[in-house]
Amino acid sequence: MRKPETIERLYLDFDGFFASVEQQADPSLRGRPIGVVPFAGTDRTAVIACSREAKAMGVKNVMGIREARAVCPDLILVPQKPDLYRRAHNTLLAEIEAVLPIDAVKSIDELTCRLDEGQRRDPQVLAARLKERLARTIGPFITASIGMAANRQLAKIACKAGKKQGTTYGNGLAIWPPEIMPGPLLEIKLDDIPGVGRNLYHHLMKIGVYDTRDLLALQPKQMRKIWGNVTGERLWYALHGYDIQAPEAERGAFGHGRVLPPESRSLPKAYEIARLLMIKAARRLRRAGYYCSGVCLWLSIREGSWSRKLSLPVVHDDAAVLAGLATLWAEAERDLGAETVFRVGVTLVDLSYASQRQLDMLVDDDHTRRKWEQANAAIDTLNARYSRTTVSLGPWSPPAGGHVGGKISYTRIPSAEDFW
C-alpha cells in the first residue's frame, strides 16, 4: 500500500452553503443572521442551515426555531429554495474546474481534487487562486474552506479544522504535509473524525480510547474489530497517511422524505404528500435504469416513529409502487388512527438493473406490467418535453412550500427533473 511523501489531495467545503447562497442572491440578507427553514409560517420546525452571523450568536444547524430565536432574537427565517442551491452548486463546480479538475463530488457542499506535481508545489497559491476566482465570478458571500493532505480523509479533517480559526468561521485553509503529521491530527477531537459517530464514540470511551492519540496507537486489526468491518481498518490506514480509498458503494434504494406543513399532519393529508413522493422516487428509479421489488414507508409521529416494508414483484411503474404504498398506508391507519404525523418518508428497495430483470413465475402479471410501463414511458416523455409535471397518475397538487422530491439533502444533489 502506497504512502505519499507529499500532499496529493485537496478537500473543499463551502461554508454554511444554503445560507451563504441566500445571502449572495439577496443583498438584503447580507451581514445579517439568517436561518434557512423547510417552509415559512410556522415555529414548529427546525433551522436546516444558518449563516456565519447566526452561528456567531449560537444558532446551530438542526436547531428548533424557538430555541434558535431564543439565542438570536434578530434571526431572519428564510424558506429553503432547493433549485437555487442546485443551480449554485453546478455553477460553482464549473468555476472550480476552470482551475483544477474535480475528482469527486462528495455532497452538495463538499468536493475533492487530486493535485498534480505543479499544484503540490505551492498549495497556498492554488488555494488563493480558487478563492479569488469564486469571489470574482460568483460573489464574495459564498466562501469555502480548503484542506490539503496526503489523502482524502486527512484533507477532509484538515478542511474542517481550518474552517474554525480562532473566533472566526469559514474561508479557512489548512495544509497538512506528511512531514508534520500526526501533530495537527492530535489536536482534533475524537468525535470530529469522520467515521466516529455518536455510538462508536461512546464505545471507544468504554474501551479506553479517549482521544485521537489513543486511536492512532491502535493496530489495524484492532480498528477492524472495533468497527465490526473493514471500514475501521481502512480508517487506520487513512489516518496514518496511506493512499486508500473505499470502493464505490452499490446503489441500495431510491427514496424521498418530507417534513409536513402543519395543515398536512393528519393521516389523510399526509397520504397525498406520500403519494407524490412515491411517484418522484419511481421516476428517479426509471431514469437510473433500475427496477425494485420492495417498498418502505416511514412516519414520524408524536411518540416516535412507525415503519413497514412490503415486498413487490419486480416493478418500476407508478401504478405498482402506488398500490404498494396504499397497502402500507392502510396498515398505518389501522395502527395509528388519528395520530399526528410530522414527517413522511418513502423508499423503493431491493433493486435490480433493468437489463437483469427476471419475472416472478408465481405472479402472472407480465401483461399488466407491460401496459403500465408503456403508459409511464409516455408520461415521462411528455413531462420531459415540457420540463414539468404535465401528466401524472392521479392528481398533482404539491403542498405548501413545494419541493416534493426536490429538496436537497447534504448527500444527494438533485437533477433538474426532480423539481418537475
Secondary structure, DSSP 8 states (H G I E B T S, - for coil): ----SS--EEEEEETTHHHHHHHHH-GGGTTS-EEEESSSS-SSSEESEE-HHHHHTT--TTEEHHHHHHH-TT-EEEE--HHHHHHHHHHHHHHHHTTS---EEEETTEEEEE--HHHHH-HHHHHHHHHHHHHHHT-TTS-EEEEEESSHHHHHHHHHHHHEETTEESS-EEE--GGGTTHHHHTS-GGGSTT--HHHHHHHHHTT--SHHHHHTS-HHHHHHHHTSHHHHHHHHHHTT-----------EEEEEEE--GGG-SHHHHHHHHHHHHHHHHHHHHHTTEEEEEEEEEEEETTEEEEEEEEEEEE-SHHHHHHHHHHHHHHHHHHHTT--EEEEEEEEEEEEEGGG----TT---HHHHHHHHHHHHHHHHHHHHHTS--S-SS-----TT--TTT---SS----GGGG-
